[in-house]
């Protein structure tokens, strides 16, 4: 029996900023050589990096040992193989691995075939899983210098490492170099277009407040009720796309159905084996999440890395053109 699809990815843009110094809003060019002079433990130290990719490699190297994140009860560490990097005509990239898992509760591991217990897990043991993280930096052109990159986090079912990884990166770069590492949601309009084209939309949920016609409901003032409607199954026609896009463009745009205006409009989409509800009036805060192909998961439950790398670079090619203009 084949494994069900449980792989997905989340995509964000990122930048580095100097939060200390004369110009706290300065965004670092990602492809330029940078030098930091830092006073640490009473000594002046100099750190030199050929580009932002070297900054990422430095972070990975500083986190190879398992770190106990006691506040979140999570173990965390990274690894990187120097062969897992490269470049295309438009960008350079590297792929590293994050190992993370939660502890704090006791359980037992049961073999699904024999139904027997193979291990009793204590509160101090964590089920650590590997996750791939892809960092992409656009190459400079004659008219622009890259200041924003792309970072893709692979997920397994409900598990992911975006929060623990970005928090560790923020702490590392701030403490060592006085840098702010920032991430931002990526290209919501483009992501919405991909959802329209993918066929993953399961239903549309509409809601509005309705004034009651029953006089009994008005004894203590204007009586209101709540009307909720669900449109399913959904055929995403060009007219439907236009209506949904109209709602997403402004907070007060309504979805009109059966001659009624609905101020609340949500889409339920299927990503991998999960359903996700997207509020179209919150699309600017929408994080990009999409399923990865079943073929990337091998029969033993591990990832086919060569095909994974190929697929992620194809995804990067799509999203790199939609990096935000500013943070």
HUMO-V32305 format. One record per residue. N is the residue number from 1. RES is the residue in three letters. NEAR is the number of other C-alpha atoms within 8 Angstrom. D_CENTER is the distance of its C-alpha to the mean C-alpha in whole Angstrom. Layout:
N_RES_NEAR_D_CENTER, N_RES_NEAR_D_CENTER
This chain:
1_UNK_2_30, 2_UNK_4_27, 3_UNK_7_23, 4_UNK_6_21, 5_UNK_9_18, 6_UNK_9_15, 7_UNK_14_13, 8_UNK_14_10, 9_UNK_12_7, 10_UNK_12_3, 11_UNK_13_4, 12_UNK_13_6, 13_UNK_14_9, 14_UNK_12_11, 15_UNK_12_15, 16_UNK_11_18, 17_UNK_13_21, 18_UNK_14_24, 19_UNK_11_24, 20_UNK_8_28, 21_UNK_6_31, 22_UNK_4_32, 23_UNK_8_29, 24_UNK_9_26, 25_UNK_7_24, 26_UNK_8_25, 27_UNK_9_22, 28_UNK_9_22, 29_UNK_9_23, 30_UNK_13_21, 31_UNK_12_23, 32_UNK_8_26, 33_UNK_8_28, 34_UNK_8_28, 35_UNK_8_30, 36_UNK_8_30, 37_UNK_8_33, 38_UNK_10_32, 39_UNK_8_35, 40_UNK_7_34, 41_UNK_4_36, 42_UNK_5_39, 43_UNK_6_38, 44_UNK_8_37, 45_UNK_8_35, 46_UNK_8_33, 47_UNK_8_30, 48_UNK_8_30, 49_UNK_10_27, 50_UNK_9_27, 51_UNK_11_24, 52_UNK_11_20, 53_UNK_10_20, 54_UNK_9_22, 55_UNK_9_21, 56_UNK_8_18, 57_UNK_9_20, 58_UNK_8_22, 59_UNK_11_19, 60_UNK_12_19, 61_UNK_9_23, 62_UNK_7_23, 63_UNK_11_21, 64_UNK_9_23, 65_UNK_7_25, 66_UNK_8_23, 67_UNK_8_22, 68_UNK_8_23, 69_UNK_9_21, 70_UNK_6_23, 71_UNK_5_22, 72_UNK_6_19, 73_UNK_10_21, 74_UNK_13_19, 75_UNK_15_20, 76_UNK_13_18, 77_UNK_12_19, 78_UNK_13_18, 79_UNK_11_20, 80_UNK_10_20, 81_UNK_6_23, 82_UNK_5_24, 83_UNK_5_25, 84_UNK_9_21, 85_UNK_9_21, 86_UNK_8_22, 87_UNK_8_22, 88_UNK_6_23, 89_UNK_4_25, 90_UNK_7_22, 91_UNK_10_20, 92_UNK_12_20, 93_UNK_12_17, 94_UNK_11_17, 95_UNK_11_15, 96_UNK_13_16, 97_UNK_11_16, 98_UNK_14_15, 99_UNK_12_17, 100_UNK_14_16, 101_UNK_11_18, 102_UNK_11_19, 103_UNK_12_23, 104_UNK_10_26, 105_UNK_7_27, 106_UNK_8_30, 107_UNK_7_29, 108_UNK_9_31, 109_UNK_9_30, 110_UNK_9_32, 111_UNK_9_32, 112_UNK_6_32, 113_UNK_4_35, 114_UNK_5_37, 115_UNK_7_36, 116_UNK_7_37, 117_UNK_9_35, 118_UNK_8_34, 119_UNK_7_33, 120_UNK_9_33, 121_UNK_9_30, 122_UNK_9_31, 123_UNK_9_29, 124_UNK_7_29, 125_UNK_8_27, 126_UNK_11_23, 127_UNK_8_22, 128_UNK_9_20, 129_UNK_7_17, 130_UNK_8_16, 131_UNK_14_13, 132_UNK_10_12, 133_UNK_12_10, 134_UNK_12_11, 135_UNK_11_12, 136_UNK_12_14, 137_UNK_14_17, 138_UNK_11_19, 139_UNK_10_23, 140_UNK_8_25, 141_UNK_6_27, 142_UNK_5_31, 143_UNK_4_29, 144_UNK_6_26, 145_UNK_11_25, 146_UNK_12_21, 147_UNK_10_19, 148_UNK_12_16, 149_UNK_15_14, 150_UNK_15_11, 151_UNK_12_8, 152_UNK_11_7, 153_UNK_14_6, 154_UNK_12_8, 155_UNK_13_9, 156_UNK_10_13, 157_UNK_10_13, 158_UNK_5_12, 159_UNK_6_12, 160_UNK_10_9, 161_UNK_11_9, 162_UNK_7_6, 163_UNK_7_9, 164_UNK_8_12, 165_UNK_9_11, 166_UNK_9_11, 167_UNK_8_13, 168_UNK_8_16, 169_UNK_10_15, 170_UNK_11_16, 171_UNK_8_19, 172_UNK_9_20, 173_UNK_13_20, 174_UNK_11_22, 175_UNK_8_24, 176_UNK_8_25, 177_UNK_8_25, 178_UNK_10_25, 179_UNK_13_22, 180_UNK_11_19, 181_UNK_12_15, 182_UNK_9_13, 183_UNK_9_10, 184_UNK_8_9, 185_UNK_13_8, 186_UNK_12_9, 187_UNK_11_12, 188_UNK_13_12, 189_UNK_7_16, 190_UNK_8_15, 191_UNK_9_12, 192_UNK_8_15, 193_UNK_8_17, 194_UNK_8_16, 195_UNK_11_16, 196_UNK_11_19, 197_UNK_6_20, 198_UNK_7_19, 199_UNK_7_21, 200_UNK_9_18, 201_UNK_13_19, 202_UNK_11_21, 203_UNK_12_23, 204_UNK_13_23, 205_UNK_13_24, 206_UNK_13_26, 207_UNK_12_28, 208_UNK_11_31, 209_UNK_8_34, 210_UNK_8_37, 211_UNK_8_40, 212_UNK_11_43, 213_UNK_5_46, 214_UNK_6_48, 215_UNK_7_50, 216_UNK_5_49, 217_UNK_12_46, 218_UNK_10_47, 219_UNK_7_50, 220_UNK_6_47, 221_UNK_6_46, 222_UNK_9_44, 223_UNK_9_42, 224_UNK_9_39, 225_UNK_8_37, 226_UNK_8_33, 227_UNK_8_33, 228_UNK_8_30, 229_UNK_7_30, 230_UNK_8_28, 231_UNK_8_28, 232_UNK_7_28, 233_UNK_6_28, 234_UNK_9_26, 235_UNK_4_27, 236_UNK_9_25, 237_UNK_6_28, 238_UNK_6_28, 239_UNK_7_30, 240_UNK_8_27, 241_UNK_10_24, 242_UNK_8_26, 243_UNK_10_27, 244_UNK_10_23, 245_UNK_8_22, 246_UNK_11_25, 247_UNK_15_23, 248_UNK_12_20, 249_UNK_8_22, 250_UNK_8_24, 251_UNK_8_23, 252_UNK_6_27, 253_UNK_10_27, 254_UNK_11_28, 255_UNK_14_28, 256_UNK_9_31, 257_UNK_7_33, 258_UNK_4_36, 259_UNK_5_37, 260_UNK_6_35, 261_UNK_9_33, 262_UNK_12_29, 263_UNK_11_27, 264_UNK_12_25, 265_UNK_15_23, 266_UNK_11_20, 267_UNK_13_19, 268_UNK_13_18, 269_UNK_13_16, 270_UNK_11_16, 271_UNK_12_13, 272_UNK_12_15, 273_UNK_9_17, 274_UNK_7_15, 275_UNK_8_16, 276_UNK_8_14, 277_UNK_8_15, 278_UNK_11_14, 279_UNK_10_17, 280_UNK_11_18, 281_UNK_11_19, 282_UNK_10_16, 283_UNK_11_14, 284_UNK_6_14, 285_UNK_7_12, 286_UNK_9_9, 287_UNK_10_6, 288_UNK_12_6, 289_UNK_9_6, 290_UNK_9_9, 291_UNK_10_12, 292_UNK_10_13, 293_UNK_7_17, 294_UNK_8_19, 295_UNK_5_21, 296_UNK_11_19, 297_UNK_11_20, 298_UNK_9_23, 299_UNK_7_26, 300_UNK_4_26, 301_UNK_7_22, 302_UNK_7_21, 303_UNK_8_19, 304_UNK_9_21, 305_UNK_7_20, 306_UNK_6_22, 307_UNK_8_20, 308_UNK_10_17, 309_UNK_8_17, 310_UNK_8_19, 311_UNK_8_16, 312_UNK_9_13, 313_UNK_8_16, 314_UNK_8_17, 315_UNK_8_13, 316_UNK_10_13, 317_UNK_8_16, 318_UNK_8_15, 319_UNK_10_13, 320_UNK_10_15, 321_UNK_6_17, 322_UNK_9_15, 323_UNK_12_14, 324_UNK_9_15, 325_UNK_4_19, 326_UNK_3_18, 327_UNK_4_16
